[in-house]
């Protein structure tokens, strides 16, 4: 499915901090807080500003999709544990296959999370850019004190104090792209983005201690198809052909999906741009496709789906 471009979807996403957030840098500096926010240079400015790494966002989104799968399939093993390399039902999909395994078989037998986000043996469909602030000088930061708790006394442990650097106010913009998607994958991503809008997903460190409160807003959605596309919402399960669908184990409910309306021709592509509240009705059909998929989905350690 990587040999040709069939379709892709790109969500323009804005993330606003609604409380203190900390995404920790890999190493602490010689001076400054013990836990410093990850930073980057840019904007033509002479200092580094906080940003939200795409890798961190992707990890949060993947974990949330896995939670959804375990919620909807409570009596099964619906997804692997990516860093479990031991044999067993939850063994990482990336350890079940090797370079000689045909790519269609790898995709067909991977769990739904690995099909979307990738594994050690298969590149995922989801790409998330780093999120940068359009107004970095408006970012508000502060350094907070932290102490370890003595488990015996319930008070502060002796001499175990640390500082953490948090962003308390900031706006960050990124894009979430799904390449050669199945329609159910759009639906799964929409569930994540909807809960991000409802402030139900936290990011970064210390989420159980009050950190990580954010709100996400999808500003626009661009759906891109080749020029022979008929103008309806569709994924590779409807566009890739019967042989591709069989070999890769693609899913389609068979229901008619909505017309996307007008498009803009850009080279070989027809691009449908959907703004604001108009995105919801289109994505509700993708969500229904995900519900239909999950009802029939069976994954037992890479057995069948």
C-alpha positions as CSV (number, residue, x, y, z in Angstrom):
1,X,0.0,0.0,0.0
2,X,3.0,2.3,0.0
3,X,3.7,1.8,-3.7
4,X,1.2,4.4,-4.8
5,X,-0.7,7.3,-3.3
6,X,-4.4,6.6,-3.1
7,X,-5.7,9.1,-0.5
8,X,-4.8,11.0,2.6
9,X,-6.4,13.1,5.3
10,X,-4.9,16.1,7.1
11,X,-6.3,17.6,10.2
12,X,-5.1,21.1,11.2
13,X,-5.0,21.0,14.9
14,X,-4.6,23.7,17.5
15,X,-3.7,22.8,21.1
16,X,-4.3,25.3,23.9
17,X,-2.9,24.7,27.4
18,X,-5.6,25.0,30.1
19,X,-3.3,24.4,33.0
20,X,0.3,23.6,33.7
21,X,1.9,21.3,31.2
22,X,5.3,19.7,31.2
23,X,6.9,17.7,28.4
24,X,10.3,17.1,29.8
25,X,13.6,17.6,27.9
26,X,15.9,14.7,27.6
27,X,18.5,16.2,29.9
28,X,18.6,18.9,32.5
29,X,21.0,21.8,32.1
30,X,23.8,22.5,34.5
31,X,21.7,25.4,35.8
32,X,18.0,25.8,35.9
33,X,15.2,23.5,36.9
34,X,15.7,19.8,37.4
35,X,12.8,19.1,35.0
36,X,13.0,21.5,32.1
37,X,10.5,21.8,29.2
38,X,11.6,20.6,25.8
39,X,12.6,23.6,23.6
40,X,13.6,24.4,20.1
41,X,15.1,27.4,18.3
42,X,13.2,29.0,15.5
43,X,11.1,32.0,14.4
44,X,14.3,34.0,13.8
45,X,14.5,34.5,17.6
46,X,17.6,34.4,19.7
47,X,16.3,32.0,22.4
48,X,14.7,28.6,22.5
49,X,10.9,28.3,23.1
50,X,8.8,25.4,24.3
51,X,7.1,23.2,21.7
52,X,5.1,20.0,21.8
53,X,7.0,17.1,20.0
54,X,5.0,15.2,17.5
55,X,6.4,12.0,18.9
56,X,4.9,12.8,22.3
57,X,1.5,13.6,20.8
58,X,1.6,10.4,18.7
59,X,2.3,8.3,21.8
60,X,-0.7,9.9,23.6
61,X,-3.0,9.4,20.6
62,X,-1.9,5.8,20.2
63,X,-2.4,5.0,23.9
64,X,-5.9,6.5,23.7
65,X,-6.8,4.4,20.6
66,X,-5.6,1.3,22.5
67,X,-7.8,2.3,25.5
68,X,-10.8,2.6,23.2
69,X,-10.2,-0.8,21.7
70,X,-9.9,-2.4,25.1
71,X,-13.1,-0.7,26.2
72,X,-15.1,-1.9,23.2
73,X,-13.6,-5.4,23.2
74,X,-13.3,-6.1,27.0
75,X,-13.1,-9.9,26.8
76,X,-10.4,-10.1,24.1
77,X,-6.9,-9.0,23.5
78,X,-7.6,-6.3,20.9
79,X,-4.1,-4.7,20.7
80,X,-0.5,-5.7,21.5
81,X,1.8,-4.1,24.0
82,X,4.4,-2.3,21.7
83,X,7.3,-2.9,24.1
84,X,6.5,-6.4,25.2
85,X,9.0,-8.6,23.3
86,X,8.2,-11.8,25.1
87,X,6.0,-14.5,23.4
88,X,2.4,-14.4,24.3
89,X,-0.9,-12.9,23.2
90,X,0.2,-9.3,23.9
91,X,3.6,-9.6,22.3
92,X,4.5,-6.6,20.2
93,X,3.4,-7.0,16.6
94,X,6.9,-5.8,15.5
95,X,8.3,-9.0,17.1
96,X,5.9,-11.4,15.3
97,X,7.2,-10.8,11.8
98,X,10.5,-10.2,10.0
99,X,11.8,-8.6,6.8
100,X,10.9,-11.7,4.8
101,X,7.2,-11.7,5.8
102,X,5.1,-10.4,2.9
103,X,3.9,-6.8,3.7
104,X,0.2,-7.6,3.1
105,X,0.4,-10.4,5.6
106,X,2.1,-8.2,8.2
107,X,-0.6,-5.5,7.8
108,X,-3.4,-8.1,7.8
109,X,-2.2,-9.7,11.0
110,X,-1.2,-6.7,13.0
111,X,-3.4,-5.3,15.7
112,X,-5.5,-2.2,14.9
113,X,-3.2,0.2,16.8
114,X,-0.1,-1.0,14.8
115,X,-2.0,-0.7,11.5
116,X,-2.6,3.0,12.3
117,X,0.5,4.0,14.2
118,X,3.1,1.5,13.0
119,X,5.3,-1.2,14.5
120,X,8.9,-2.2,14.3
121,X,8.1,-4.0,11.0
122,X,5.5,-1.7,9.4
123,X,5.3,2.0,8.9
124,X,2.1,3.4,10.3
125,X,-0.5,5.5,8.6
126,X,-0.5,8.4,11.1
127,X,2.0,11.2,10.9
128,X,2.0,14.0,13.5
129,X,4.1,17.2,13.1
130,X,5.8,19.0,16.0
131,X,3.4,21.6,17.4
132,X,4.9,25.1,17.5
133,X,3.4,28.3,18.9
134,X,2.4,31.0,16.3
135,X,3.2,33.6,19.0
136,X,6.1,32.1,21.1
137,X,6.6,35.3,23.1
138,X,3.1,34.9,24.4
139,X,3.9,31.6,26.1
140,X,3.7,31.9,29.9
141,X,6.1,29.7,31.9
142,X,6.8,29.2,35.6
143,X,9.0,27.1,37.8
144,X,7.3,25.1,40.5
145,X,8.7,23.3,43.5
146,X,8.1,19.6,44.0
147,X,8.9,17.3,46.8
148,X,8.9,13.5,47.2
149,X,6.5,12.1,49.7
150,X,7.7,9.8,52.5
151,X,5.5,6.7,52.4
152,X,5.8,6.1,56.1
153,X,5.0,9.6,57.5
154,X,2.9,10.9,54.6
155,X,5.0,14.2,54.7
156,X,7.8,15.5,52.6
157,X,10.8,13.2,52.4
158,X,14.0,14.7,53.8
159,X,16.1,16.6,51.3
160,X,14.2,15.2,48.3
161,X,13.2,18.4,46.5
162,X,13.1,19.2,42.8
163,X,12.0,22.0,40.5
164,X,9.9,21.6,37.4
165,X,9.4,24.0,34.5
166,X,5.8,24.2,33.2
167,X,3.9,26.1,30.5
168,X,0.8,27.6,32.0
169,X,-0.5,29.4,28.9
170,X,0.3,28.8,25.3
171,X,-1.2,28.1,21.9
172,X,0.4,25.4,19.6
173,X,-0.4,24.4,16.1
174,X,0.3,21.1,14.3
175,X,-1.2,18.8,11.7
176,X,-2.2,15.2,11.9
177,X,-2.0,13.3,8.6
178,X,-3.3,9.8,7.8
179,X,-1.9,8.4,4.6
180,X,-3.7,5.8,2.5
181,X,-6.2,5.4,5.3
182,X,-9.0,2.9,5.8
183,X,-12.2,4.9,6.6
184,X,-12.5,3.3,10.1
185,X,-9.0,4.7,10.9
186,X,-10.4,8.2,10.3
187,X,-13.2,7.4,12.6
188,X,-10.8,6.2,15.3
189,X,-8.8,9.4,15.0
190,X,-11.9,11.5,15.2
191,X,-12.8,9.9,18.5
192,X,-9.4,10.9,19.9
193,X,-9.7,14.5,18.5
194,X,-13.2,14.8,19.8
195,X,-12.1,13.9,23.4
196,X,-9.2,16.2,23.0
197,X,-11.6,19.0,22.3
198,X,-13.7,18.0,25.3
199,X,-10.5,18.3,27.5
200,X,-10.5,14.6,28.4
201,X,-7.0,13.8,27.2
202,X,-3.9,15.0,29.1
203,X,-0.4,15.2,27.7
204,X,3.1,15.2,29.1
205,X,4.3,14.3,32.6
206,X,2.5,14.4,35.9
207,X,-1.0,14.0,34.5
208,X,-2.1,12.3,37.7
209,X,-0.8,15.3,39.7
210,X,-2.8,18.0,37.9
211,X,-0.5,18.6,34.9
212,X,-1.2,18.2,31.2
213,X,-4.6,19.9,30.9
214,X,-5.1,20.9,27.3
215,X,-7.9,21.6,24.8
216,X,-7.6,20.6,21.1
217,X,-9.5,22.2,18.3
218,X,-9.6,20.9,14.7
219,X,-9.6,24.0,12.5
220,X,-9.9,22.3,9.2
221,X,-9.7,18.9,7.4
222,X,-8.3,18.3,3.9
223,X,-9.1,15.1,2.2
224,X,-7.0,14.4,-0.9
225,X,-7.8,11.9,-3.7
226,X,-6.5,11.3,-7.2
227,X,-8.5,12.9,-10.0
228,X,-10.6,9.8,-10.8
229,X,-12.2,9.8,-7.4
230,X,-16.0,10.1,-7.4
231,X,-16.3,12.8,-4.7
232,X,-17.5,10.6,-1.8
233,X,-15.8,9.9,1.5
234,X,-13.7,6.8,0.9
235,X,-10.6,5.0,2.1
236,X,-8.3,2.4,0.5
237,X,-10.9,-0.3,1.3
238,X,-13.1,1.3,-1.4
239,X,-10.5,2.6,-3.8
240,X,-7.7,0.0,-3.7
241,X,-9.5,-2.8,-5.6
242,X,-10.7,-6.3,-4.7
243,X,-7.3,-7.9,-4.7
244,X,-5.8,-5.3,-2.4
245,X,-8.7,-5.5,0.0
246,X,-8.4,-9.3,0.2
247,X,-4.6,-9.4,0.6
248,X,-4.4,-6.7,3.2
249,X,-7.6,-7.6,5.1
250,X,-9.3,-4.2,4.6
251,X,-12.7,-3.5,6.1
252,X,-15.7,-1.9,4.6
253,X,-19.2,-1.8,6.1
254,X,-20.7,-1.5,2.6
255,X,-22.8,1.5,3.6
256,X,-22.9,4.6,1.4
257,X,-20.7,7.4,2.7
258,X,-21.4,11.1,2.3
259,X,-20.6,13.3,-0.7
260,X,-17.7,15.7,0.1
261,X,-19.0,18.5,-2.1
262,X,-16.7,20.8,-4.1
263,X,-13.0,20.2,-4.5
264,X,-10.0,22.1,-5.7
265,X,-7.9,20.5,-8.4
266,X,-4.2,20.5,-7.4
267,X,-2.1,18.7,-10.0
268,X,-3.2,15.1,-10.0
269,X,-5.3,15.5,-6.9
270,X,-8.8,16.6,-6.0
271,X,-8.6,18.2,-2.5
272,X,-11.8,18.6,-0.4
273,X,-11.3,21.2,2.3
274,X,-13.8,21.2,5.2
275,X,-13.8,23.9,7.8
276,X,-15.0,24.2,11.4
277,X,-18.4,22.7,12.3
278,X,-18.8,21.2,8.8
279,X,-16.2,18.6,9.7
280,X,-18.4,16.8,12.3
281,X,-21.1,15.5,10.0
282,X,-18.5,14.0,7.6
283,X,-16.5,12.4,10.4
284,X,-19.6,11.0,12.0
285,X,-19.8,8.6,9.1
286,X,-16.2,7.6,9.6
287,X,-17.0,7.0,13.3
288,X,-19.8,4.8,12.3
289,X,-17.4,2.9,10.0
290,X,-15.1,2.4,13.0
291,X,-18.0,1.1,15.2
292,X,-18.9,-1.4,12.4
293,X,-15.2,-2.4,12.1
294,X,-14.7,-2.9,15.9
295,X,-17.9,-5.1,16.1
296,X,-16.3,-7.6,13.6
297,X,-12.7,-7.1,14.6
298,X,-11.0,-10.2,16.0
299,X,-7.3,-10.1,16.9
300,X,-5.8,-12.9,18.9
301,X,-2.1,-12.4,19.0
302,X,-1.9,-11.9,15.2
303,X,-4.3,-14.7,14.4
304,X,-7.1,-13.3,12.3
305,X,-9.1,-10.0,12.0
